[in-house]
Amino acid sequence: MQTTESVPEANVRPIAETNLTEAVRRGLEPAEALSRLGRFGRNELPPPRREGWFHRAGRQFLEPMALLLLAAAAVTWFGLGERVDSLAILAIVSANATIAFVQEGKAANALEALRKMETPRAVVRRGGRVEEVPAADVVPGDVVLLTAGDRIPADALVVDAHSLEVDESMLTGESLPVAKDPGAVRVDGAGTGEQPWMVFSGTLVVHGSGATVVTRTGADTRFGAIAKGLDEREPQTPLQRELRRLTGRLGAVAVGVAFAVFGLTMLRLGFTADGAEQAFLSAAALAVAAVPEGLPTVVTVGLALGVRRMAGHGAIVRRLPAVETLGSTTVILTDKTGTLTENTMRLDSIWASGCFAGALENLPDAVADSVAAVLALNNDATIDPPTGDPMEIALLRGVGRERCERIRAGSPRLAVVGFDSTRKRMTTVHAFGSKALMTMKGAPEVVVPLCGRIMSGADELPLTDEAARAALETAERAAATGSRVLALARKVVDTVPGDPSSAEHDLVLVGLAALRDPVRPEAGGAVAEAAAAGLRILMVTGDHPGTARAVAAEVGIASSDVPAVTGSDLRAAGIPDDPLSASVYARVDPDEKLALVVALQKRGQVVAVTGDGVNDAPALRRADIGVAMGRSGSDVAREAADMVVTDDNLATIVTAVREGRGIYDNIRKVVEYLVAGNLSEILVVVTGLVFFPGLGVPLLPLQLLWINLLTDGFPALALGIDAVDPGLMARPPRPRADHLLSLPKLGRLLARAVLIAGAAVASLMIVRFAWHEPWIQARSTMFSVLMTAHLLYAYAVRHTNGGRRVRWNPWLLGAVGTGIGLQVLVVGLPALQPVFGTVSPTLREWALVAAAGILPALIMTVWRTTGRASGGRAA
Ligand code: ATP
């Protein structure tokens, strides 16, 4: 990392392109580029091969649970000769497989859509004009221009390089940047990392600039060759891994219980071949019913669809695990321009030669000319069409298009030391008759000390300490109103300095320029929403402390009388133990920003950081959530980030936190719903076997499978894509160590399972012992109660908002409604009764099913509401 004083030699970029041939200076003609696009194809990697639907469908039948059921169907057919039962089991296996197939398809589609969301761009020279095109349109022969921060779009030959350095670690694993040099001696058979005359697709420019001619695109590039060999499967998030482990563990428990059930059933039915077959079927059905095998897929669907919703709001997630971390974010480190302000800069006022002016024309001519020269020359932007940094575009607009063109044509640029946020200034050198003109613009505290004279009308006077102080005070006052202030300087030199940064002294202070950048109207609301959600927002900016404080006060991050901590404070006193003791950090370098992130993380904070420049990459990588700016950010920042915000807006980041919390919340609902619901089935079977010998098999295998089919599939999927709870942002962030299934949570889920199972067993006892109906009648009622209670339990897990209404979920209503409707058919339709072992319920039994089915969800909801009201932890 550079210090302010080290000379970034690598950043010096002589502009003269005399060594380039005319062909390279013109680039391809647009028509030729188009025809080559047809010939060579788009510069993209072929999409990863997706598993065919036939294969995917077949795989559903090879899952362990499906195999177990197929074995059960075979036993029923060949062992017991029960054809109808066997066919029913087969139908259930098929229905389960269909649900899994649909869920997987949804997950795959959603993930694919995510992959397509980012469209990289490239800067090419075509027909003599520089233009930005989608990277996919780059063709062999195209002249691609590179600057620091770019991702290289194709393999290309370097024809011009100015301190060009490229990070090729994604191809070579070598983390040090490689210097590129078109004149390097070429060696046959050199490896990827040993070719200074080439750049490769997918690698990143970290320094300097250059021009290249594309040699290979798309799958023909080195990157394409590597990508072909890679496993295309999406990596799993920690949450997905946790859930897979959980499903595995529940599977083990289920197998254990299944063995016990097998033994107990044999005891009940006697040690006969028939008994053994029945016992096997019961045990197998229970194992299948108890394992929430759909859980990992439902979670993937929830994650992927949530991420798509976030993209709709302008937050593109580049790494899926970020979604989980978003929900537990406690601090957002945000910069200022673009995130809190609109980044629609306007030149507001100019101070030169002791005059204040709102516009150039109000200054005396000689003064206006000097100011206009620095503004037009020390500038990488263009007005027509507007390209480049919005601040520089604003400066050009202040000068006017024609005047800019005249000034630029009269003094072609010979060298430049580009702006970087550590140096906080930019320097250019131009032809100036027989001499050279050096111009500089940058932060006043940086530029003024480099000046030895000051413009006064057409004259240059020595810059006294008093005059320097007056200039800085003027800058200070303008900054305190929220303006961004630049100091402008120039000097005439006899020869073009070989290294312009070594000649940055004894300049002539020309004046100050103040720019206004209005605060985004939504910024205040986003800051307030974040505060309500227990999130701290720290402003960490490279801008002046006065500007930073004024903007922070306007959006409500801190009041304007609280001083900002500056980069020099941090260098003098070190990074504070608790960076949260201040809210505004100004004139901060990227490496100090990184140190702030580390200090916050040491205190247990989960940190999101915004960034746009090449120098921000380490902080973005280190942060728990690195957020790159989509509009103003460099490709390097994007590559380092977990999330890209397309409109650079803080409000979008806060929305992403809300969505992140919502996605996690939905996953929690699915886990609670499936785990407690499936546990209740185990409890019913075991209780039945142990306490009610007369019942024989407590629930017939087909009944268990039926419950599993209707409760585990669609209701879980519907919960996974549930609407975001409006009360989410009134809660504090979720602790990072908070696991979906900690022991206390498992305890609470067990309590709910007992409640559901209790309602089912109670109904059995009422029908059998109070109403003296036969066991088959009692079992039939228990079957319906268990089904209904499990389905309605979905509404209890949804109810988490402490009184605020959650938007209704038509999918859930459909899934639960269909489930209950089908259950009514299965017990009520005489044709289906023999298949499912049910009998027609009497009227009071229908009533019992309704009451006992609703009761558990009702108790849980009341329990939760009163638990919250009394401040206790609700179940
Ligand atoms: P923000 O938080 O507002 O986005 P930042 O952290 O990105 O700010 P920098 O862009 O690093 O801040 O700018 C730091 C300072 O450098 C500015 O206050 C300004 O004085 C100066 N500066 C910014 N851009 C340029 C430029 N293109 N040329 C010269 N000086 C610049």
Boltz pocket constraint, residues with backbone or C-beta under 6 A from the ligand:
constraints:
  - pocket:
      binder: B
      contacts: [[A, 334], [A, 335], [A, 336], [A, 337], [A, 338], [A, 378], [A, 389], [A, 391], [A, 392], [A, 419], [A, 420], [A, 421], [A, 422], [A, 424], [A, 425], [A, 426], [A, 441], [A, 442], [A, 443], [A, 444], [A, 484], [A, 485], [A, 486], [A, 540], [A, 541], [A, 542], [A, 543], [A, 544], [A, 588]]
      max_distance: 6.0
